[in-house]
């Protein structure tokens, strides 16, 4: 029971880390795109 809960917790943690990483990449990409667009115009 405890082992299963721990496994589920680690699964949730790894999934959350991947989601946060993807969100971070999107934010950085959008920020860089906006900065590039601002310097061009």
MIDO-131547 format. One record per residue: residue in one letter; x, y, z of N, C-alpha, C in turn; residue number from 0. Coordinates in nm, 4 decimals, m for minus. Each point is the difference from the previous one (the first is absolute). Layout:
<marpas>
MARPA, zati, n_X, n_Y, n_Z, ca_X, ca_Y, ca_Z, c_X, c_Y, c_Z, nuvex
MARPA, a, X, Y, Z, X, Y, Z, X, Y, Z, NUM
...
</marpas>
This chain:
<marpas>
MARPA, zati, n_X, n_Y, n_Z, ca_X, ca_Y, ca_Z, c_X, c_Y, c_Z, nuvex
MARPA, x, 0.0833, m0.1205, 0.0000, m0.0833, 0.1205, 0.0000, 0.0874, 0.1264, 0.0000, 0
MARPA, x, 0.0962, 0.0045, 0.0933, 0.0876, 0.1175, 0.0089, 0.0865, 0.0110, m0.1264, 1
MARPA, x, 0.0508, m0.1147, m0.0468, 0.0847, m0.0011, m0.1194, m0.0776, 0.0510, m0.1215, 2
MARPA, x, m0.1264, m0.0405, m0.0135, m0.0839, 0.0446, m0.1114, m0.0232, 0.1507, 0.0074, 3
MARPA, x, m0.0260, 0.0495, 0.1211, m0.0207, 0.1442, 0.0174, 0.1259, 0.0777, m0.0378, 4
MARPA, x, 0.1158, m0.0516, 0.0413, 0.1272, 0.0638, m0.0309, 0.0237, 0.0002, m0.1506, 5
MARPA, x, m0.0328, m0.1114, m0.0646, 0.0155, m0.0116, m0.1456, m0.0885, 0.1029, m0.0703, 6
MARPA, x, m0.1235, 0.0123, 0.0456, m0.0922, 0.0972, m0.0569, 0.0495, 0.1421, 0.0206, 7
MARPA, x, 0.0592, 0.0253, 0.1180, 0.0535, 0.1325, 0.0312, 0.1151, 0.0356, m0.0937, 8
MARPA, x, 0.0901, m0.0961, m0.0228, 0.1130, 0.0244, m0.0902, m0.0477, 0.0172, m0.1444, 9
MARPA, x, m0.1021, m0.0772, m0.0385, m0.0595, 0.0146, m0.1330, m0.0561, 0.1404, m0.0165, 10
MARPA, x, m0.0735, 0.0470, 0.0994, m0.0580, 0.1345, m0.0025, 0.1093, 0.1052, m0.0054, 11
MARPA, x, 0.1061, m0.0195, 0.0788, 0.1102, 0.0957, 0.0061, 0.0714, 0.0102, m0.1347, 12
MARPA, x, 0.0281, m0.1138, m0.0623, 0.0688, 0.0013, m0.1298, m0.0887, 0.0635, m0.1077, 13
MARPA, x, m0.1300, m0.0295, 0.0047, m0.0928, 0.0599, m0.0955, m0.0065, 0.1511, 0.0191, 14
MARPA, x, m0.0081, 0.0438, 0.1261, m0.0050, 0.1428, 0.0300, 0.1278, 0.0692, m0.0461, 15
MARPA, x, 0.1148, m0.0646, 0.0189, 0.1277, 0.0576, m0.0421, 0.0051, 0.0179, m0.1516, 16
MARPA, x, m0.0486, m0.1012, m0.0735, m0.0026, 0.0082, m0.1466, m0.0911, 0.1137, m0.0450, 17
MARPA, x, m0.1184, 0.0108, 0.0618, m0.0951, 0.1056, m0.0354, 0.0606, 0.1377, 0.0279, 18
MARPA, x, 0.0612, 0.0159, 0.1185, 0.0630, 0.1270, 0.0353, 0.1125, 0.0333, m0.0970, 19
MARPA, x, 0.0794, m0.0991, m0.0385, 0.1110, 0.0194, m0.0938, m0.0519, 0.0489, m0.1348, 20
MARPA, x, m0.1081, m0.0630, m0.0490, m0.0593, 0.0383, m0.1288, m0.0548, 0.1424, 0.0075, 21
MARPA, x, m0.0708, 0.0327, 0.1092, m0.0548, 0.1344, 0.0183, 0.1142, 0.1028, 0.0016, 22
MARPA, x, 0.1081, m0.0339, 0.0706, 0.1168, 0.0890, 0.0058, 0.0582, 0.0243, m0.1382, 23
MARPA, x, 0.0125, m0.1066, m0.0795, 0.0532, 0.0128, m0.1357, m0.0894, 0.0898, m0.0853, 24
MARPA, x, m0.1308, m0.0170, 0.0110, m0.0953, 0.0813, m0.0764, 0.0126, 0.1470, 0.0390, 25
MARPA, x, 0.0086, 0.0280, 0.1319, 0.0122, 0.1375, 0.0479, 0.1288, 0.0636, m0.0535, 26
MARPA, x, 0.1124, m0.0737, 0.0070, 0.1284, 0.0512, m0.0497, m0.0089, 0.0262, m0.1505, 27
MARPA, x, m0.0593, m0.0939, m0.0741, m0.0127, 0.0140, m0.1453, m0.0827, 0.1235, m0.0358, 28
MARPA, x, m0.1133, 0.0187, 0.0669, m0.0867, 0.1151, m0.0255, 0.0723, 0.1300, 0.0350, 29
MARPA, x, 0.0697, 0.0008, 0.1133, 0.0738, 0.1196, 0.0436, 0.1079, 0.0365, m0.1019, 30
MARPA, x, 0.0772, m0.0995, m0.0453, 0.1049, 0.0241, m0.0993, m0.0609, 0.0499, m0.1313, 31
MARPA, x, m0.1114, m0.0596, m0.0422, m0.0676, 0.0401, m0.1231, m0.0452, 0.1453, 0.0080, 32
MARPA, x, m0.0586, 0.0372, 0.1142, m0.0457, 0.1380, 0.0195, 0.1185, 0.0963, m0.0017, 33
MARPA, x, 0.1107, m0.0377, 0.0652, 0.1191, 0.0852, 0.0047, 0.0571, 0.0198, m0.1406, 34
MARPA, x, 0.0064, m0.1083, m0.0790, 0.0503, 0.0097, m0.1372, m0.0901, 0.0884, m0.0855, 35
MARPA, x, m0.1310, m0.0161, 0.0157, m0.0952, 0.0779, m0.0776, 0.0100, 0.1485, 0.0351, 36
MARPA, x, 0.0256, 0.0310, 0.1275, 0.0105, 0.1380, 0.0439, 0.1241, 0.0688, m0.0579, 37
MARPA, x, 0.1126, m0.0736, m0.0058, 0.1236, 0.0603, m0.0503, m0.0088, 0.0241, m0.1508, 38
MARPA, x, m0.0717, m0.0861, m0.0721, m0.0128, 0.0147, m0.1457, m0.0847, 0.1221, m0.0375, 39
MARPA, x, m0.1108, 0.0214, 0.0691, m0.0911, 0.1081, m0.0363, 0.0461, 0.1363, 0.0498, 40
</marpas>
